[in-house]
Every structure is written in C-alpha cells, then in structure tokens.
Amino acid sequence: MNIVYISSIFAAAGLLVLFIIGELTEPPEIELNEISEYEGEKVIVRGVVTEIYLTSGGNTVLLLSDGVNEIKVFAFGKRELFMGDRIAVRGIVQRYEDSYEILADHICVLERKCTEVKLWQLAENPLEYLNDCINLSCYIAKIDDYKLVVKDDNYTLTVIYPLISTEKLDKGDRVRVTGRFLYNPEKFSFYILSTEVMKI
C-alpha cells in the first residue's frame, strides 16, 4: 500500500517536472519558408503584418510576411496590431485547407510602423504617407455602406470601412481611424483602407 502510494507521488512529481521543463523550453525560431516541416509543433516566427481583420466571432486573423513568403496567423480575441507592425509569433503550426497557418498563443510587437497624422498633413503632402499605416482622429461626415467620408476642419477623405466591425457608427461621431493610406488611379483620389474605425 505504501509502495503504491509512494510510486504515485513520484510519478506525479515526474509529470510535473516534465510539464515545467516543457513550459520553460522555448520552441525553435524558424523561417516562414520552413513552416511545412513543423506541422503540429510549436514554433516562433517573425515578420511584418501585411493584412489584418477580425472574424465574426471577434478573433484576429493576420497575414505575416518576411518579404518573400506569407503565412496566415490566427489568434483568439482582438489584438492591438496594425499593418506594418513587425512582430514575433509563438504558436502551433497547423494545416488548414490547402495551406499552413499558425494558431498563436503569444504575439509580441517588435517594431510599430503606424504613423500618427492629421488630415491636413495628408492633404498637404500625400506622397510622404502613401502606402504607410496611419492613425488619425476625425469626424464622420457621411456613411455609405462600406465607405465613410471623414472630415477635420475643411479637409475630407474617404475611408473604406472594415467588413467586420463591432462599432456602431453615426454621422458626426468622432472616431479614430487606423489603416493604410492608398491612391486609386482610376478615380484620381487618395483613401484609407482601414483595419479599425473606433468611436472616441
């Protein structure tokens, strides 16, 4: 009876030690082009966020790029990430449909590339901010399906609204817009492709 009891204690202690060692051991850091070799394993990858959106369930999906390769990253809940951020992701590599993705358990921002601007700055020198990730505070002048027209003083700009958002917005609301500042050659106009429009 005592031997079985003592053996159980040692077995439980051994499992606990293995669990602690597993938690303390960092997974390997790999390149994005090596991802297929690590299916089912926990890894660390680094890259730049090139696309980000929220699912209908409020989770975050992003595309991570190293300049040549891209991988989709899924993270539970909303994450304070922006296009252009350089990040490190820790998570498990899994196959989804015809490609690999990472189910993240930890995301660390290494470098933030989002610039705080005013509408007048975009109007006076748009080429300086072209293709950059920007943040700006402004008011909603018009709402039209998936587009907003925002204003600040005498300046206005079109914002392509995120397809999925939890914010209920109305004309006149003061908002914070985060997204990429782009140019539409067909309409000869600048606009923001937003990742988030939040009431403030």
C-alpha positions as CSV (number, residue, x, y, z in Angstrom):
1,M,0.0,0.0,0.0
2,N,2.8,2.4,1.0
3,I,4.8,1.5,-2.1
4,V,1.9,2.2,-4.5
5,Y,1.3,5.5,-2.7
6,I,5.0,6.5,-2.9
7,S,5.2,5.4,-6.6
8,S,2.1,7.6,-7.4
9,I,3.7,10.6,-5.7
10,F,7.0,10.1,-7.7
11,A,5.0,9.6,-11.0
12,A,3.0,12.8,-10.3
13,A,6.2,14.7,-9.4
14,G,7.9,13.4,-12.6
15,L,5.0,14.6,-14.8
16,L,5.0,17.9,-13.1
17,V,8.8,18.3,-13.7
18,L,8.3,17.4,-17.4
19,F,5.5,19.9,-17.7
20,I,7.6,22.7,-16.2
21,I,10.6,21.8,-18.4
22,G,8.3,21.9,-21.4
23,E,6.9,25.3,-20.5
24,L,10.3,26.7,-19.8
25,T,11.9,25.4,-23.0
26,E,11.5,27.9,-25.9
27,P,10.2,26.4,-29.1
28,P,12.5,26.8,-32.2
29,E,12.5,30.0,-34.1
30,I,12.1,29.2,-37.8
31,E,11.9,31.0,-41.2
32,L,8.5,31.2,-42.9
33,N,9.6,29.0,-45.8
34,E,10.3,26.2,-43.3
35,I,6.8,26.1,-41.9
36,S,5.7,22.9,-43.6
37,E,8.4,20.9,-41.8
38,Y,6.9,21.8,-38.4
39,E,3.2,20.7,-38.7
40,G,1.8,20.0,-35.3
41,E,4.8,21.6,-33.5
42,K,5.1,24.9,-31.5
43,V,7.4,27.4,-33.2
44,I,8.4,31.1,-33.2
45,V,8.3,33.1,-36.4
46,R,9.0,36.8,-37.2
47,G,7.6,39.0,-39.9
48,V,5.6,42.1,-40.9
49,V,1.8,42.3,-40.7
50,T,0.6,42.9,-44.3
51,E,-3.1,42.3,-43.7
52,I,-5.3,42.0,-40.6
53,Y,-9.0,41.6,-39.9
54,L,-11.5,40.4,-37.3
55,T,-13.7,37.4,-37.7
56,S,-17.4,37.4,-37.0
57,G,-16.5,35.7,-33.7
58,G,-14.2,38.6,-32.7
59,N,-10.9,36.8,-33.3
60,T,-7.9,38.1,-35.1
61,V,-6.6,36.8,-38.4
62,L,-3.5,38.3,-40.0
63,L,-1.0,37.7,-42.8
64,L,2.6,37.7,-41.7
65,S,5.3,38.3,-44.4
66,D,9.1,38.1,-44.5
67,G,9.2,39.9,-47.8
68,V,9.0,36.7,-49.9
69,N,6.8,34.2,-48.0
70,E,3.5,34.8,-46.2
71,I,1.6,32.8,-43.6
72,K,-1.8,33.2,-42.0
73,V,-1.8,33.6,-38.2
74,F,-5.0,33.0,-36.2
75,A,-5.2,34.5,-32.6
76,F,-8.2,34.3,-30.2
77,G,-9.7,37.7,-29.3
78,K,-8.9,41.1,-30.6
79,R,-5.2,42.1,-30.8
80,E,-3.8,45.6,-30.8
81,L,-1.9,45.1,-34.1
82,F,-1.6,47.2,-37.2
83,M,-0.5,46.7,-40.8
84,G,3.2,47.4,-41.0
85,D,4.0,46.1,-37.4
86,R,7.0,43.8,-37.2
87,I,6.0,41.1,-34.8
88,A,7.1,37.7,-33.3
89,V,4.5,35.0,-33.1
90,R,4.6,31.9,-31.0
91,G,2.2,29.1,-31.8
92,I,1.3,25.7,-33.2
93,V,1.7,25.1,-37.0
94,Q,-1.4,23.5,-38.4
95,R,-2.7,22.7,-41.9
96,Y,-5.9,24.5,-42.9
97,E,-7.5,23.6,-46.3
98,D,-4.5,23.8,-48.7
99,S,-2.1,25.9,-46.7
100,Y,-0.4,26.1,-43.3
101,E,-1.2,28.6,-40.6
102,I,-0.1,29.3,-37.1
103,L,-2.5,29.1,-34.1
104,A,-0.9,31.8,-32.0
105,D,-0.7,31.7,-28.2
106,H,1.6,34.7,-27.9
107,I,2.2,37.7,-30.2
108,C,4.9,40.3,-29.4
109,V,5.2,43.7,-31.3
110,L,8.9,44.2,-32.1
111,E,8.5,47.4,-34.1
112,R,5.5,49.6,-34.7
113,K,5.2,51.3,-38.1
114,C,1.9,53.2,-37.7
115,T,2.3,57.0,-38.0
116,E,0.0,59.5,-36.2
117,V,-1.2,62.1,-38.7
118,K,-3.8,64.9,-39.2
119,L,-5.9,65.2,-42.3
120,W,-4.3,68.5,-43.2
121,Q,-0.9,66.7,-43.2
122,L,-2.2,64.1,-45.6
123,A,-3.7,66.8,-47.9
124,E,-0.5,68.9,-48.0
125,N,2.0,66.1,-48.5
126,P,0.2,62.9,-49.5
127,L,3.2,61.2,-51.1
128,E,5.1,61.3,-47.8
129,Y,2.5,59.0,-46.3
130,L,1.5,56.9,-49.4
131,N,1.2,53.2,-48.6
132,D,2.0,53.8,-44.9
133,C,0.0,52.6,-42.0
134,I,-1.5,55.7,-40.3
135,N,-3.7,56.7,-37.3
136,L,-5.8,59.8,-37.4
137,S,-8.7,61.3,-35.4
138,C,-11.5,62.9,-37.2
139,Y,-15.3,63.2,-37.5
140,I,-17.7,61.2,-39.7
141,A,-19.3,63.4,-42.4
142,K,-21.0,60.7,-44.3
143,I,-21.7,56.9,-44.1
144,D,-22.4,55.0,-47.3
145,D,-22.4,51.1,-46.9
146,Y,-18.8,50.1,-46.7
147,K,-17.4,53.7,-47.1
148,L,-17.1,56.6,-44.7
149,V,-16.2,60.2,-45.5
150,V,-14.3,61.7,-42.6
151,K,-13.5,65.3,-42.0
152,D,-11.4,67.6,-39.9
153,D,-11.6,71.4,-40.4
154,N,-12.0,71.9,-44.2
155,Y,-10.4,68.5,-45.2
156,T,-12.3,65.4,-46.1
157,L,-11.1,61.9,-47.0
158,T,-12.8,58.6,-48.0
159,V,-12.3,55.6,-45.6
160,I,-13.0,52.0,-46.7
161,Y,-14.6,50.6,-43.6
162,P,-13.6,47.1,-42.3
163,L,-16.1,44.5,-43.4
164,I,-16.5,43.2,-39.9
165,S,-16.6,45.6,-37.0
166,T,-18.3,45.8,-33.6
167,E,-18.6,49.6,-33.7
168,K,-22.0,51.2,-34.4
169,L,-21.2,54.5,-36.0
170,D,-23.3,57.5,-36.9
171,K,-22.7,60.8,-38.8
172,G,-21.0,63.3,-36.5
173,D,-19.2,60.7,-34.4
174,R,-15.6,61.5,-33.5
175,V,-13.5,58.4,-34.5
176,R,-10.0,57.1,-34.6
177,V,-9.1,55.6,-37.9
178,T,-6.3,53.1,-38.4
179,G,-5.3,51.8,-41.8
180,R,-3.2,52.1,-44.9
181,F,-3.1,55.4,-46.9
182,L,-3.5,54.5,-50.6
183,Y,-4.1,56.0,-54.0
184,N,-6.8,55.0,-56.5
185,P,-5.6,55.8,-60.0
186,E,-9.0,55.1,-61.6
187,K,-10.6,57.8,-59.5
188,F,-7.5,60.1,-59.1
189,S,-8.1,60.1,-55.4
190,F,-6.5,59.1,-52.1
191,Y,-8.3,57.0,-49.5
192,I,-7.7,54.9,-46.4
193,L,-8.1,51.2,-46.4
194,S,-8.9,50.8,-42.7
195,T,-8.3,48.0,-40.3
196,E,-10.2,49.7,-37.5
197,V,-12.6,52.6,-37.0
198,M,-13.2,53.2,-33.4
199,K,-15.5,55.8,-31.7
200,I,-13.7,58.1,-29.2
